[in-house]
Amino acid sequence: MRAGDEISIADMQAATEFTQHVLANTYDLSGYANVTRWLGVLKEMPAYAKTHTPVAELFDQLRASSKLRSS
C-alpha cells in the first residue's frame, strides 16, 4: 500500500482513518490482508503510538461513559 520504502505522512493519515474505524468497531478489516499487514507495520512505529494512543484512550473513555449512562 505504500508508494516507497519510507512511511509517508499520507500513510499516517490513512492509518488514522482506519484506526478510528477499528477502535469504534464500525469496520472489519480482517478480510483485507494487505491493509491489515500495512497497518500492523505502522503500529510498530513509535510515531504511531505517540499519535494514536490518545485516540485509543479517548475511545475507551467514551465507551466507559456510554456504559455508565446505559446502566
Secondary structure as GFF3:
##gff-version 3
##sequence-region A 1 71
A	DSSP	alpha_helix	9	24	.	.	.	ID=ss1
A	DSSP	alpha_helix	33	43	.	.	.	ID=ss2
A	DSSP	alpha_helix	46	70	.	.	.	ID=ss3
###
